[in-house]
Amino acid sequence: MKRWLIIWLSMLFLAITAHAAELGKTQVPLDASKVATEETAFGNFVADAVRMAAGADVAIVHAMAFRANALIPAGVVDDQAIRSSLASPSRTICVLKLTPAQLRNVMQRSLGKYPNANPAFLQVSGMQVVFDGKAPAANRVASIAVAGKALDLTDNKTTLKVAMPQELALGAVGYVLDFTDEVTKTMVKTDITLLDAVAAEFGRHKDGIEPKVEERLKDNNPPKK
């Protein structure tokens, strides 16, 4: 009986790995161990993939979209590795319209527990957020720039297209307080999954990806090490 179980498990493993599709190469490890506390190279890559796939101005991806402590070594990456690194790789991408003032509130929530781990912490693309990590949680964001242009954080009229995983658009990890009925009425649902977006991003980098930490989230008053 035990012998047949071993054979069955081996066949199942072979069946799964046989269907793994190579997506591309990464020059650096894709490490999700710190996505709940700080900007990461892996987070930047996934957020870029979401923004590009949706054609949005900005993208945000919450820490819970990644599997805790997921790590993809440098080298060839297949779809199974991505499936094992994202909590819901088949979740589709949605786009909301947010004003600069609303985007500021979203980032305040993201940074509210910084530098402690926070499932609502956001990895971002298309913007740079400068903040004071020692300021009161509701008043940490100092500035936000999109495509190099500083936003007026009191602006409640201008809107930006912000892409994100569907569960985040529906208010996951506390964002239901920010994504009110008024905001969710602007939602555009795509048929693009997170895995689709990541695969497409690999496809844009034929020689391999090499994501970096780029001070997209910049603490002007960082904790002493």
PyMOL CGO cylinders between C-alpha atoms (Angstrom):
from pymol import cmd
from pymol.cgo import CYLINDER

trace = [
    CYLINDER, 0.00, 0.00, 0.00, 2.79, 2.37, 0.96, 0.3, 1, 1, 1, 1, 1, 1,
    CYLINDER, 2.79, 2.37, 0.96, 4.64, 1.58, -2.29, 0.3, 1, 1, 1, 1, 1, 1,
    CYLINDER, 4.64, 1.58, -2.29, 1.56, 2.47, -4.37, 0.3, 1, 1, 1, 1, 1, 1,
    CYLINDER, 1.56, 2.47, -4.37, 1.12, 5.72, -2.43, 0.3, 1, 1, 1, 1, 1, 1,
    CYLINDER, 1.12, 5.72, -2.43, 4.72, 6.71, -3.20, 0.3, 1, 1, 1, 1, 1, 1,
    CYLINDER, 4.72, 6.71, -3.20, 4.19, 5.91, -6.88, 0.3, 1, 1, 1, 1, 1, 1,
    CYLINDER, 4.19, 5.91, -6.88, 0.94, 7.91, -6.96, 0.3, 1, 1, 1, 1, 1, 1,
    CYLINDER, 0.94, 7.91, -6.96, 2.55, 10.95, -5.31, 0.3, 1, 1, 1, 1, 1, 1,
    CYLINDER, 2.55, 10.95, -5.31, 5.48, 10.76, -7.73, 0.3, 1, 1, 1, 1, 1, 1,
    CYLINDER, 5.48, 10.76, -7.73, 3.10, 10.66, -10.70, 0.3, 1, 1, 1, 1, 1, 1,
    CYLINDER, 3.10, 10.66, -10.70, 1.15, 13.62, -9.29, 0.3, 1, 1, 1, 1, 1, 1,
    CYLINDER, 1.15, 13.62, -9.29, 4.35, 15.62, -8.88, 0.3, 1, 1, 1, 1, 1, 1,
    CYLINDER, 4.35, 15.62, -8.88, 5.42, 14.83, -12.43, 0.3, 1, 1, 1, 1, 1, 1,
    CYLINDER, 5.42, 14.83, -12.43, 2.00, 15.80, -13.75, 0.3, 1, 1, 1, 1, 1, 1,
    CYLINDER, 2.00, 15.80, -13.75, 2.16, 19.15, -12.00, 0.3, 1, 1, 1, 1, 1, 1,
    CYLINDER, 2.16, 19.15, -12.00, 5.72, 20.01, -13.00, 0.3, 1, 1, 1, 1, 1, 1,
    CYLINDER, 5.72, 20.01, -13.00, 5.17, 18.83, -16.58, 0.3, 1, 1, 1, 1, 1, 1,
    CYLINDER, 5.17, 18.83, -16.58, 2.68, 21.64, -17.07, 0.3, 1, 1, 1, 1, 1, 1,
    CYLINDER, 2.68, 21.64, -17.07, 4.95, 24.35, -15.64, 0.3, 1, 1, 1, 1, 1, 1,
    CYLINDER, 4.95, 24.35, -15.64, 5.53, 27.04, -18.25, 0.3, 1, 1, 1, 1, 1, 1,
    CYLINDER, 5.53, 27.04, -18.25, 8.75, 29.05, -18.27, 0.3, 1, 1, 1, 1, 1, 1,
    CYLINDER, 8.75, 29.05, -18.27, 8.05, 32.78, -17.96, 0.3, 1, 1, 1, 1, 1, 1,
    CYLINDER, 8.05, 32.78, -17.96, 11.57, 34.18, -18.11, 0.3, 1, 1, 1, 1, 1, 1,
    CYLINDER, 11.57, 34.18, -18.11, 14.60, 34.80, -15.96, 0.3, 1, 1, 1, 1, 1, 1,
    CYLINDER, 14.60, 34.80, -15.96, 15.32, 36.94, -12.94, 0.3, 1, 1, 1, 1, 1, 1,
    CYLINDER, 15.32, 36.94, -12.94, 18.81, 38.26, -12.27, 0.3, 1, 1, 1, 1, 1, 1,
    CYLINDER, 18.81, 38.26, -12.27, 18.02, 38.69, -8.56, 0.3, 1, 1, 1, 1, 1, 1,
    CYLINDER, 18.02, 38.69, -8.56, 16.04, 36.63, -6.02, 0.3, 1, 1, 1, 1, 1, 1,
    CYLINDER, 16.04, 36.63, -6.02, 12.38, 37.57, -5.72, 0.3, 1, 1, 1, 1, 1, 1,
    CYLINDER, 12.38, 37.57, -5.72, 11.90, 37.73, -1.97, 0.3, 1, 1, 1, 1, 1, 1,
    CYLINDER, 11.90, 37.73, -1.97, 8.52, 38.39, -0.34, 0.3, 1, 1, 1, 1, 1, 1,
    CYLINDER, 8.52, 38.39, -0.34, 9.72, 38.19, 3.27, 0.3, 1, 1, 1, 1, 1, 1,
    CYLINDER, 9.72, 38.19, 3.27, 9.53, 41.98, 3.87, 0.3, 1, 1, 1, 1, 1, 1,
    CYLINDER, 9.53, 41.98, 3.87, 6.53, 43.02, 1.75, 0.3, 1, 1, 1, 1, 1, 1,
    CYLINDER, 6.53, 43.02, 1.75, 4.56, 43.83, 4.93, 0.3, 1, 1, 1, 1, 1, 1,
    CYLINDER, 4.56, 43.83, 4.93, 7.16, 46.27, 6.26, 0.3, 1, 1, 1, 1, 1, 1,
    CYLINDER, 7.16, 46.27, 6.26, 9.01, 48.01, 3.42, 0.3, 1, 1, 1, 1, 1, 1,
    CYLINDER, 9.01, 48.01, 3.42, 9.43, 48.53, -0.31, 0.3, 1, 1, 1, 1, 1, 1,
    CYLINDER, 9.43, 48.53, -0.31, 10.86, 45.41, -1.93, 0.3, 1, 1, 1, 1, 1, 1,
    CYLINDER, 10.86, 45.41, -1.93, 12.22, 44.48, -5.34, 0.3, 1, 1, 1, 1, 1, 1,
    CYLINDER, 12.22, 44.48, -5.34, 9.65, 41.68, -5.70, 0.3, 1, 1, 1, 1, 1, 1,
    CYLINDER, 9.65, 41.68, -5.70, 6.84, 44.03, -4.68, 0.3, 1, 1, 1, 1, 1, 1,
    CYLINDER, 6.84, 44.03, -4.68, 8.00, 46.62, -7.20, 0.3, 1, 1, 1, 1, 1, 1,
    CYLINDER, 8.00, 46.62, -7.20, 8.04, 44.02, -9.96, 0.3, 1, 1, 1, 1, 1, 1,
    CYLINDER, 8.04, 44.02, -9.96, 4.53, 42.76, -9.24, 0.3, 1, 1, 1, 1, 1, 1,
    CYLINDER, 4.53, 42.76, -9.24, 3.16, 46.30, -8.83, 0.3, 1, 1, 1, 1, 1, 1,
    CYLINDER, 3.16, 46.30, -8.83, 4.77, 47.33, -12.13, 0.3, 1, 1, 1, 1, 1, 1,
    CYLINDER, 4.77, 47.33, -12.13, 3.21, 44.27, -13.78, 0.3, 1, 1, 1, 1, 1, 1,
    CYLINDER, 3.21, 44.27, -13.78, -0.24, 45.23, -12.46, 0.3, 1, 1, 1, 1, 1, 1,
    CYLINDER, -0.24, 45.23, -12.46, 0.07, 48.86, -13.58, 0.3, 1, 1, 1, 1, 1, 1,
    CYLINDER, 0.07, 48.86, -13.58, 1.32, 47.98, -17.05, 0.3, 1, 1, 1, 1, 1, 1,
    CYLINDER, 1.32, 47.98, -17.05, -1.30, 45.28, -17.60, 0.3, 1, 1, 1, 1, 1, 1,
    CYLINDER, -1.30, 45.28, -17.60, -4.13, 47.62, -16.62, 0.3, 1, 1, 1, 1, 1, 1,
    CYLINDER, -4.13, 47.62, -16.62, -2.77, 50.70, -18.37, 0.3, 1, 1, 1, 1, 1, 1,
    CYLINDER, -2.77, 50.70, -18.37, -3.14, 52.66, -15.13, 0.3, 1, 1, 1, 1, 1, 1,
    CYLINDER, -3.14, 52.66, -15.13, -1.36, 55.71, -13.71, 0.3, 1, 1, 1, 1, 1, 1,
    CYLINDER, -1.36, 55.71, -13.71, -0.55, 53.96, -10.44, 0.3, 1, 1, 1, 1, 1, 1,
    CYLINDER, -0.55, 53.96, -10.44, -0.73, 50.45, -9.01, 0.3, 1, 1, 1, 1, 1, 1,
    CYLINDER, -0.73, 50.45, -9.01, -0.92, 49.25, -5.42, 0.3, 1, 1, 1, 1, 1, 1,
    CYLINDER, -0.92, 49.25, -5.42, -0.57, 45.67, -4.18, 0.3, 1, 1, 1, 1, 1, 1,
    CYLINDER, -0.57, 45.67, -4.18, -1.20, 44.78, -0.53, 0.3, 1, 1, 1, 1, 1, 1,
    CYLINDER, -1.20, 44.78, -0.53, 1.18, 42.59, 1.46, 0.3, 1, 1, 1, 1, 1, 1,
    CYLINDER, 1.18, 42.59, 1.46, -1.40, 39.81, 1.82, 0.3, 1, 1, 1, 1, 1, 1,
    CYLINDER, -1.40, 39.81, 1.82, -1.36, 39.33, -1.95, 0.3, 1, 1, 1, 1, 1, 1,
    CYLINDER, -1.36, 39.33, -1.95, 2.01, 37.61, -1.44, 0.3, 1, 1, 1, 1, 1, 1,
    CYLINDER, 2.01, 37.61, -1.44, 2.61, 34.32, 0.34, 0.3, 1, 1, 1, 1, 1, 1,
    CYLINDER, 2.61, 34.32, 0.34, 4.53, 34.81, 3.56, 0.3, 1, 1, 1, 1, 1, 1,
    CYLINDER, 4.53, 34.81, 3.56, 8.27, 34.29, 3.14, 0.3, 1, 1, 1, 1, 1, 1,
    CYLINDER, 8.27, 34.29, 3.14, 7.97, 33.29, -0.53, 0.3, 1, 1, 1, 1, 1, 1,
    CYLINDER, 7.97, 33.29, -0.53, 11.34, 33.23, -2.26, 0.3, 1, 1, 1, 1, 1, 1,
    CYLINDER, 11.34, 33.23, -2.26, 12.14, 32.62, -5.92, 0.3, 1, 1, 1, 1, 1, 1,
    CYLINDER, 12.14, 32.62, -5.92, 15.88, 32.17, -6.50, 0.3, 1, 1, 1, 1, 1, 1,
    CYLINDER, 15.88, 32.17, -6.50, 17.69, 34.00, -9.28, 0.3, 1, 1, 1, 1, 1, 1,
    CYLINDER, 17.69, 34.00, -9.28, 17.47, 32.10, -12.55, 0.3, 1, 1, 1, 1, 1, 1,
    CYLINDER, 17.47, 32.10, -12.55, 14.67, 30.68, -14.66, 0.3, 1, 1, 1, 1, 1, 1,
    CYLINDER, 14.67, 30.68, -14.66, 11.16, 31.38, -13.34, 0.3, 1, 1, 1, 1, 1, 1,
    CYLINDER, 11.16, 31.38, -13.34, 8.11, 29.33, -14.30, 0.3, 1, 1, 1, 1, 1, 1,
    CYLINDER, 8.11, 29.33, -14.30, 4.43, 29.90, -13.66, 0.3, 1, 1, 1, 1, 1, 1,
    CYLINDER, 4.43, 29.90, -13.66, 4.40, 27.40, -10.80, 0.3, 1, 1, 1, 1, 1, 1,
    CYLINDER, 4.40, 27.40, -10.80, 6.96, 29.47, -8.91, 0.3, 1, 1, 1, 1, 1, 1,
    CYLINDER, 6.96, 29.47, -8.91, 4.74, 32.55, -9.27, 0.3, 1, 1, 1, 1, 1, 1,
    CYLINDER, 4.74, 32.55, -9.27, 1.63, 30.58, -8.25, 0.3, 1, 1, 1, 1, 1, 1,
    CYLINDER, 1.63, 30.58, -8.25, 3.48, 29.49, -5.11, 0.3, 1, 1, 1, 1, 1, 1,
    CYLINDER, 3.48, 29.49, -5.11, 4.55, 33.07, -4.32, 0.3, 1, 1, 1, 1, 1, 1,
    CYLINDER, 4.55, 33.07, -4.32, 1.23, 34.87, -4.71, 0.3, 1, 1, 1, 1, 1, 1,
    CYLINDER, 1.23, 34.87, -4.71, -1.72, 34.20, -2.42, 0.3, 1, 1, 1, 1, 1, 1,
    CYLINDER, -1.72, 34.20, -2.42, -4.31, 34.43, -5.22, 0.3, 1, 1, 1, 1, 1, 1,
    CYLINDER, -4.31, 34.43, -5.22, -2.55, 34.36, -8.61, 0.3, 1, 1, 1, 1, 1, 1,
    CYLINDER, -2.55, 34.36, -8.61, -5.84, 33.88, -10.46, 0.3, 1, 1, 1, 1, 1, 1,
    CYLINDER, -5.84, 33.88, -10.46, -7.39, 36.98, -8.89, 0.3, 1, 1, 1, 1, 1, 1,
    CYLINDER, -7.39, 36.98, -8.89, -8.21, 39.59, -11.51, 0.3, 1, 1, 1, 1, 1, 1,
    CYLINDER, -8.21, 39.59, -11.51, -7.05, 43.19, -11.62, 0.3, 1, 1, 1, 1, 1, 1,
    CYLINDER, -7.05, 43.19, -11.62, -9.41, 46.12, -11.11, 0.3, 1, 1, 1, 1, 1, 1,
    CYLINDER, -9.41, 46.12, -11.11, -8.97, 49.85, -11.65, 0.3, 1, 1, 1, 1, 1, 1,
    CYLINDER, -8.97, 49.85, -11.65, -10.43, 52.53, -9.38, 0.3, 1, 1, 1, 1, 1, 1,
    CYLINDER, -10.43, 52.53, -9.38, -10.45, 56.28, -9.89, 0.3, 1, 1, 1, 1, 1, 1,
    CYLINDER, -10.45, 56.28, -9.89, -8.96, 58.03, -6.87, 0.3, 1, 1, 1, 1, 1, 1,
    CYLINDER, -8.96, 58.03, -6.87, -8.33, 61.70, -6.23, 0.3, 1, 1, 1, 1, 1, 1,
    CYLINDER, -8.33, 61.70, -6.23, -4.95, 62.79, -4.83, 0.3, 1, 1, 1, 1, 1, 1,
    CYLINDER, -4.95, 62.79, -4.83, -6.63, 63.35, -1.46, 0.3, 1, 1, 1, 1, 1, 1,
    CYLINDER, -6.63, 63.35, -1.46, -8.06, 59.83, -1.49, 0.3, 1, 1, 1, 1, 1, 1,
    CYLINDER, -8.06, 59.83, -1.49, -4.72, 58.37, -2.57, 0.3, 1, 1, 1, 1, 1, 1,
    CYLINDER, -4.72, 58.37, -2.57, -3.09, 60.16, 0.37, 0.3, 1, 1, 1, 1, 1, 1,
    CYLINDER, -3.09, 60.16, 0.37, -5.59, 58.54, 2.75, 0.3, 1, 1, 1, 1, 1, 1,
    CYLINDER, -5.59, 58.54, 2.75, -4.88, 55.12, 1.25, 0.3, 1, 1, 1, 1, 1, 1,
    CYLINDER, -4.88, 55.12, 1.25, -1.15, 55.58, 1.80, 0.3, 1, 1, 1, 1, 1, 1,
    CYLINDER, -1.15, 55.58, 1.80, -1.75, 56.78, 5.36, 0.3, 1, 1, 1, 1, 1, 1,
    CYLINDER, -1.75, 56.78, 5.36, -3.49, 53.45, 6.04, 0.3, 1, 1, 1, 1, 1, 1,
    CYLINDER, -3.49, 53.45, 6.04, -0.63, 51.56, 4.38, 0.3, 1, 1, 1, 1, 1, 1,
    CYLINDER, -0.63, 51.56, 4.38, 1.94, 53.31, 6.57, 0.3, 1, 1, 1, 1, 1, 1,
    CYLINDER, 1.94, 53.31, 6.57, -0.12, 53.39, 9.75, 0.3, 1, 1, 1, 1, 1, 1,
    CYLINDER, -0.12, 53.39, 9.75, 1.79, 50.61, 11.53, 0.3, 1, 1, 1, 1, 1, 1,
    CYLINDER, 1.79, 50.61, 11.53, 5.19, 51.27, 9.97, 0.3, 1, 1, 1, 1, 1, 1,
    CYLINDER, 5.19, 51.27, 9.97, 7.87, 50.07, 10.73, 0.3, 1, 1, 1, 1, 1, 1,
    CYLINDER, 7.87, 50.07, 10.73, 5.94, 47.09, 12.15, 0.3, 1, 1, 1, 1, 1, 1,
    CYLINDER, 5.94, 47.09, 12.15, 4.51, 44.41, 9.88, 0.3, 1, 1, 1, 1, 1, 1,
    CYLINDER, 4.51, 44.41, 9.88, 1.13, 45.27, 8.42, 0.3, 1, 1, 1, 1, 1, 1,
    CYLINDER, 1.13, 45.27, 8.42, -0.97, 43.08, 6.07, 0.3, 1, 1, 1, 1, 1, 1,
    CYLINDER, -0.97, 43.08, 6.07, -2.32, 46.33, 4.59, 0.3, 1, 1, 1, 1, 1, 1,
    CYLINDER, -2.32, 46.33, 4.59, 1.16, 47.63, 3.70, 0.3, 1, 1, 1, 1, 1, 1,
    CYLINDER, 1.16, 47.63, 3.70, 1.29, 48.50, 0.00, 0.3, 1, 1, 1, 1, 1, 1,
    CYLINDER, 1.29, 48.50, 0.00, 3.88, 47.84, -2.65, 0.3, 1, 1, 1, 1, 1, 1,
    CYLINDER, 3.88, 47.84, -2.65, 3.48, 50.58, -5.27, 0.3, 1, 1, 1, 1, 1, 1,
    CYLINDER, 3.48, 50.58, -5.27, 4.18, 51.45, -8.90, 0.3, 1, 1, 1, 1, 1, 1,
    CYLINDER, 4.18, 51.45, -8.90, 4.02, 54.73, -10.78, 0.3, 1, 1, 1, 1, 1, 1,
    CYLINDER, 4.02, 54.73, -10.78, 4.47, 56.96, -7.76, 0.3, 1, 1, 1, 1, 1, 1,
    CYLINDER, 4.47, 56.96, -7.76, 6.90, 58.03, -5.06, 0.3, 1, 1, 1, 1, 1, 1,
    CYLINDER, 6.90, 58.03, -5.06, 5.57, 58.51, -1.55, 0.3, 1, 1, 1, 1, 1, 1,
    CYLINDER, 5.57, 58.51, -1.55, 7.65, 60.53, 0.90, 0.3, 1, 1, 1, 1, 1, 1,
    CYLINDER, 7.65, 60.53, 0.90, 6.63, 60.14, 4.53, 0.3, 1, 1, 1, 1, 1, 1,
    CYLINDER, 6.63, 60.14, 4.53, 7.69, 60.63, 8.15, 0.3, 1, 1, 1, 1, 1, 1,
    CYLINDER, 7.69, 60.63, 8.15, 7.68, 57.24, 9.83, 0.3, 1, 1, 1, 1, 1, 1,
    CYLINDER, 7.68, 57.24, 9.83, 7.73, 58.79, 13.31, 0.3, 1, 1, 1, 1, 1, 1,
    CYLINDER, 7.73, 58.79, 13.31, 4.78, 61.14, 12.79, 0.3, 1, 1, 1, 1, 1, 1,
    CYLINDER, 4.78, 61.14, 12.79, 1.29, 60.24, 14.06, 0.3, 1, 1, 1, 1, 1, 1,
    CYLINDER, 1.29, 60.24, 14.06, -0.19, 57.41, 12.00, 0.3, 1, 1, 1, 1, 1, 1,
    CYLINDER, -0.19, 57.41, 12.00, -2.86, 59.66, 10.46, 0.3, 1, 1, 1, 1, 1, 1,
    CYLINDER, -2.86, 59.66, 10.46, -0.37, 62.31, 9.37, 0.3, 1, 1, 1, 1, 1, 1,
    CYLINDER, -0.37, 62.31, 9.37, 2.65, 60.53, 7.94, 0.3, 1, 1, 1, 1, 1, 1,
    CYLINDER, 2.65, 60.53, 7.94, 2.45, 61.19, 4.21, 0.3, 1, 1, 1, 1, 1, 1,
    CYLINDER, 2.45, 61.19, 4.21, 4.40, 64.31, 3.27, 0.3, 1, 1, 1, 1, 1, 1,
    CYLINDER, 4.40, 64.31, 3.27, 4.18, 64.15, -0.53, 0.3, 1, 1, 1, 1, 1, 1,
    CYLINDER, 4.18, 64.15, -0.53, 3.19, 61.93, -3.43, 0.3, 1, 1, 1, 1, 1, 1,
    CYLINDER, 3.19, 61.93, -3.43, 4.55, 62.29, -6.95, 0.3, 1, 1, 1, 1, 1, 1,
    CYLINDER, 4.55, 62.29, -6.95, 3.10, 60.49, -9.97, 0.3, 1, 1, 1, 1, 1, 1,
    CYLINDER, 3.10, 60.49, -9.97, 5.25, 60.28, -13.11, 0.3, 1, 1, 1, 1, 1, 1,
    CYLINDER, 5.25, 60.28, -13.11, 7.62, 62.73, -11.42, 0.3, 1, 1, 1, 1, 1, 1,
    CYLINDER, 7.62, 62.73, -11.42, 4.92, 65.36, -10.81, 0.3, 1, 1, 1, 1, 1, 1,
    CYLINDER, 4.92, 65.36, -10.81, 3.98, 66.29, -7.24, 0.3, 1, 1, 1, 1, 1, 1,
    CYLINDER, 3.98, 66.29, -7.24, 0.28, 65.95, -6.42, 0.3, 1, 1, 1, 1, 1, 1,
    CYLINDER, 0.28, 65.95, -6.42, -1.82, 68.44, -4.52, 0.3, 1, 1, 1, 1, 1, 1,
    CYLINDER, -1.82, 68.44, -4.52, -2.85, 66.21, -1.64, 0.3, 1, 1, 1, 1, 1, 1,
    CYLINDER, -2.85, 66.21, -1.64, -5.88, 68.38, -0.89, 0.3, 1, 1, 1, 1, 1, 1,
    CYLINDER, -5.88, 68.38, -0.89, -7.23, 67.88, -4.44, 0.3, 1, 1, 1, 1, 1, 1,
    CYLINDER, -7.23, 67.88, -4.44, -10.62, 66.13, -4.33, 0.3, 1, 1, 1, 1, 1, 1,
    CYLINDER, -10.62, 66.13, -4.33, -11.51, 66.65, -8.00, 0.3, 1, 1, 1, 1, 1, 1,
    CYLINDER, -11.51, 66.65, -8.00, -8.72, 65.36, -10.22, 0.3, 1, 1, 1, 1, 1, 1,
    CYLINDER, -8.72, 65.36, -10.22, -8.71, 61.58, -10.57, 0.3, 1, 1, 1, 1, 1, 1,
    CYLINDER, -8.71, 61.58, -10.57, -6.01, 59.01, -11.21, 0.3, 1, 1, 1, 1, 1, 1,
    CYLINDER, -6.01, 59.01, -11.21, -6.44, 55.48, -12.51, 0.3, 1, 1, 1, 1, 1, 1,
    CYLINDER, -6.44, 55.48, -12.51, -5.20, 53.16, -9.75, 0.3, 1, 1, 1, 1, 1, 1,
    CYLINDER, -5.20, 53.16, -9.75, -4.87, 49.44, -10.50, 0.3, 1, 1, 1, 1, 1, 1,
    CYLINDER, -4.87, 49.44, -10.50, -4.91, 46.75, -7.83, 0.3, 1, 1, 1, 1, 1, 1,
    CYLINDER, -4.91, 46.75, -7.83, -5.94, 43.13, -7.15, 0.3, 1, 1, 1, 1, 1, 1,
    CYLINDER, -5.94, 43.13, -7.15, -9.70, 42.66, -7.03, 0.3, 1, 1, 1, 1, 1, 1,
    CYLINDER, -9.70, 42.66, -7.03, -9.88, 41.84, -3.33, 0.3, 1, 1, 1, 1, 1, 1,
    CYLINDER, -9.88, 41.84, -3.33, -8.10, 45.10, -2.49, 0.3, 1, 1, 1, 1, 1, 1,
    CYLINDER, -8.10, 45.10, -2.49, -10.51, 47.07, -4.69, 0.3, 1, 1, 1, 1, 1, 1,
    CYLINDER, -10.51, 47.07, -4.69, -13.36, 45.46, -2.72, 0.3, 1, 1, 1, 1, 1, 1,
    CYLINDER, -13.36, 45.46, -2.72, -11.91, 46.74, 0.55, 0.3, 1, 1, 1, 1, 1, 1,
    CYLINDER, -11.91, 46.74, 0.55, -9.65, 43.96, 1.85, 0.3, 1, 1, 1, 1, 1, 1,
    CYLINDER, -9.65, 43.96, 1.85, -7.41, 44.50, 4.90, 0.3, 1, 1, 1, 1, 1, 1,
    CYLINDER, -7.41, 44.50, 4.90, -9.30, 47.59, 6.05, 0.3, 1, 1, 1, 1, 1, 1,
    CYLINDER, -9.30, 47.59, 6.05, -9.45, 49.56, 2.81, 0.3, 1, 1, 1, 1, 1, 1,
    CYLINDER, -9.45, 49.56, 2.81, -13.25, 49.33, 2.79, 0.3, 1, 1, 1, 1, 1, 1,
    CYLINDER, -13.25, 49.33, 2.79, -13.04, 52.54, 4.84, 0.3, 1, 1, 1, 1, 1, 1,
    CYLINDER, -13.04, 52.54, 4.84, -11.24, 54.26, 1.97, 0.3, 1, 1, 1, 1, 1, 1,
    CYLINDER, -11.24, 54.26, 1.97, -12.92, 52.61, -1.00, 0.3, 1, 1, 1, 1, 1, 1,
    CYLINDER, -12.92, 52.61, -1.00, -16.37, 53.95, -0.26, 0.3, 1, 1, 1, 1, 1, 1,
    CYLINDER, -16.37, 53.95, -0.26, -19.46, 53.46, -2.46, 0.3, 1, 1, 1, 1, 1, 1,
    CYLINDER, -19.46, 53.46, -2.46, -18.48, 56.61, -4.35, 0.3, 1, 1, 1, 1, 1, 1,
    CYLINDER, -18.48, 56.61, -4.35, -15.08, 55.13, -5.17, 0.3, 1, 1, 1, 1, 1, 1,
    CYLINDER, -15.08, 55.13, -5.17, -16.26, 51.60, -5.96, 0.3, 1, 1, 1, 1, 1, 1,
    CYLINDER, -16.26, 51.60, -5.96, -18.75, 53.01, -8.49, 0.3, 1, 1, 1, 1, 1, 1,
    CYLINDER, -18.75, 53.01, -8.49, -15.71, 53.96, -10.60, 0.3, 1, 1, 1, 1, 1, 1,
    CYLINDER, -15.71, 53.96, -10.60, -14.42, 50.38, -10.61, 0.3, 1, 1, 1, 1, 1, 1,
    CYLINDER, -14.42, 50.38, -10.61, -13.44, 48.85, -13.94, 0.3, 1, 1, 1, 1, 1, 1,
    CYLINDER, -13.44, 48.85, -13.94, -12.96, 45.10, -13.78, 0.3, 1, 1, 1, 1, 1, 1,
    CYLINDER, -12.96, 45.10, -13.78, -10.48, 43.54, -16.18, 0.3, 1, 1, 1, 1, 1, 1,
    CYLINDER, -10.48, 43.54, -16.18, -10.16, 39.90, -17.17, 0.3, 1, 1, 1, 1, 1, 1,
    CYLINDER, -10.16, 39.90, -17.17, -6.42, 40.03, -16.50, 0.3, 1, 1, 1, 1, 1, 1,
    CYLINDER, -6.42, 40.03, -16.50, -5.18, 37.95, -13.58, 0.3, 1, 1, 1, 1, 1, 1,
    CYLINDER, -5.18, 37.95, -13.58, -2.14, 38.66, -11.44, 0.3, 1, 1, 1, 1, 1, 1,
    CYLINDER, -2.14, 38.66, -11.44, -0.42, 35.69, -13.07, 0.3, 1, 1, 1, 1, 1, 1,
    CYLINDER, -0.42, 35.69, -13.07, -1.27, 37.07, -16.53, 0.3, 1, 1, 1, 1, 1, 1,
    CYLINDER, -1.27, 37.07, -16.53, 0.20, 40.44, -15.58, 0.3, 1, 1, 1, 1, 1, 1,
    CYLINDER, 0.20, 40.44, -15.58, 3.40, 38.92, -14.19, 0.3, 1, 1, 1, 1, 1, 1,
    CYLINDER, 3.40, 38.92, -14.19, 3.83, 36.71, -17.27, 0.3, 1, 1, 1, 1, 1, 1,
    CYLINDER, 3.83, 36.71, -17.27, 3.40, 39.73, -19.54, 0.3, 1, 1, 1, 1, 1, 1,
    CYLINDER, 3.40, 39.73, -19.54, 5.98, 41.68, -17.52, 0.3, 1, 1, 1, 1, 1, 1,
    CYLINDER, 5.98, 41.68, -17.52, 8.51, 38.89, -17.96, 0.3, 1, 1, 1, 1, 1, 1,
    CYLINDER, 8.51, 38.89, -17.96, 7.71, 38.99, -21.67, 0.3, 1, 1, 1, 1, 1, 1,
    CYLINDER, 7.71, 38.99, -21.67, 8.70, 42.66, -21.81, 0.3, 1, 1, 1, 1, 1, 1,
    CYLINDER, 8.70, 42.66, -21.81, 12.17, 41.84, -20.48, 0.3, 1, 1, 1, 1, 1, 1,
    CYLINDER, 12.17, 41.84, -20.48, 13.60, 39.29, -22.88, 0.3, 1, 1, 1, 1, 1, 1,
    CYLINDER, 13.60, 39.29, -22.88, 17.03, 39.35, -21.22, 0.3, 1, 1, 1, 1, 1, 1,
    CYLINDER, 17.03, 39.35, -21.22, 15.58, 38.81, -17.77, 0.3, 1, 1, 1, 1, 1, 1,
    CYLINDER, 15.58, 38.81, -17.77, 14.24, 41.06, -15.03, 0.3, 1, 1, 1, 1, 1, 1,
    CYLINDER, 14.24, 41.06, -15.03, 16.31, 42.81, -12.38, 0.3, 1, 1, 1, 1, 1, 1,
    CYLINDER, 16.31, 42.81, -12.38, 13.91, 44.71, -10.11, 0.3, 1, 1, 1, 1, 1, 1,
    CYLINDER, 13.91, 44.71, -10.11, 15.39, 47.03, -7.49, 0.3, 1, 1, 1, 1, 1, 1,
    CYLINDER, 15.39, 47.03, -7.49, 14.36, 49.04, -4.46, 0.3, 1, 1, 1, 1, 1, 1,
    CYLINDER, 14.36, 49.04, -4.46, 14.07, 52.58, -5.81, 0.3, 1, 1, 1, 1, 1, 1,
    CYLINDER, 14.07, 52.58, -5.81, 12.84, 54.72, -2.89, 0.3, 1, 1, 1, 1, 1, 1,
    CYLINDER, 12.84, 54.72, -2.89, 9.27, 54.58, -4.13, 0.3, 1, 1, 1, 1, 1, 1,
    CYLINDER, 9.27, 54.58, -4.13, 8.50, 54.66, -0.41, 0.3, 1, 1, 1, 1, 1, 1,
    CYLINDER, 8.50, 54.66, -0.41, 10.91, 57.10, 1.21, 0.3, 1, 1, 1, 1, 1, 1,
    CYLINDER, 10.91, 57.10, 1.21, 11.01, 57.66, 4.97, 0.3, 1, 1, 1, 1, 1, 1,
    CYLINDER, 11.01, 57.66, 4.97, 12.45, 61.09, 5.73, 0.3, 1, 1, 1, 1, 1, 1,
    CYLINDER, 12.45, 61.09, 5.73, 12.79, 60.16, 9.40, 0.3, 1, 1, 1, 1, 1, 1,
    CYLINDER, 12.79, 60.16, 9.40, 13.86, 56.49, 9.35, 0.3, 1, 1, 1, 1, 1, 1,
    CYLINDER, 13.86, 56.49, 9.35, 14.29, 54.43, 12.54, 0.3, 1, 1, 1, 1, 1, 1,
    CYLINDER, 14.29, 54.43, 12.54, 17.83, 54.12, 13.78, 0.3, 1, 1, 1, 1, 1, 1,
    CYLINDER, 17.83, 54.12, 13.78, 19.49, 50.79, 13.00, 0.3, 1, 1, 1, 1, 1, 1,
]
cmd.load_cgo(trace, "trace")
